Amino acid sequence: MIAFKEFTLSLVFIVGWFILIFSIVGLIVSLFAEGIWVFVLVSVISIGLFLIWFYKKLSH
């Protein structure tokens, strides 16, 4: 059971960072392209930050 928890938490951590990095890159590109998708990308950044926070909260 502990191995499953560790696997799930590491998957959440990796997905959180993946979402965060690519949404920041997308936000920068969107700002250069007249900011069409800024609200969506800021929402996705908040989801990535939530996943990273969730990992840190449950892993300690």
C-alpha positions as CSV (number, residue, x, y, z in Angstrom):
1,M,0.0,0.0,0.0
2,I,2.9,2.4,0.7
3,A,4.4,1.7,-2.7
4,F,1.1,2.6,-4.3
5,K,0.9,5.9,-2.4
6,E,4.5,6.7,-3.3
7,F,3.8,5.9,-7.0
8,T,0.7,8.1,-7.0
9,L,2.4,11.0,-5.3
10,S,5.3,10.9,-7.6
11,L,3.0,10.8,-10.6
12,V,1.1,13.8,-9.2
13,F,4.4,15.6,-8.7
14,I,5.6,14.9,-12.3
15,V,2.3,15.8,-13.8
16,G,2.1,19.0,-11.7
17,W,5.6,20.2,-12.9
18,F,4.8,19.2,-16.5
19,I,1.6,21.2,-16.5
20,L,3.3,24.2,-14.8
21,I,6.3,24.3,-17.2
22,F,4.3,24.0,-20.4
23,S,1.6,26.4,-19.3
24,I,4.2,29.0,-18.4
25,V,5.8,28.6,-21.9
26,G,2.3,28.8,-23.4
27,L,1.6,31.9,-21.4
28,I,4.7,33.6,-22.7
29,V,3.9,32.6,-26.3
30,S,0.3,33.8,-25.8
31,L,1.5,37.2,-24.5
32,F,3.5,37.6,-27.7
33,A,0.5,36.6,-29.7
34,E,-1.8,39.4,-28.3
35,G,-2.8,37.4,-25.2
36,I,-5.6,35.3,-26.6
37,W,-5.4,32.4,-24.1
38,V,-4.1,34.2,-21.0
39,F,-7.0,33.4,-18.7
40,V,-7.0,29.7,-19.7
41,L,-3.2,29.4,-19.2
42,V,-3.3,31.2,-15.8
43,S,-6.0,28.7,-14.7
44,V,-3.8,25.8,-15.9
45,I,-0.8,27.2,-14.0
46,S,-3.0,27.3,-10.8
47,I,-3.9,23.6,-11.4
48,G,-0.2,22.8,-11.7
49,L,0.7,24.7,-8.5
50,F,-2.2,22.9,-6.7
51,L,-0.9,19.5,-7.8
52,I,2.6,20.4,-6.5
53,W,1.2,21.7,-3.3
54,F,-0.9,18.5,-2.9
55,Y,2.2,16.4,-3.3
56,K,4.2,18.3,-0.7
57,K,1.2,18.3,1.7
58,L,0.8,14.5,1.5
59,S,4.4,13.4,1.3
60,H,5.4,14.9,4.6
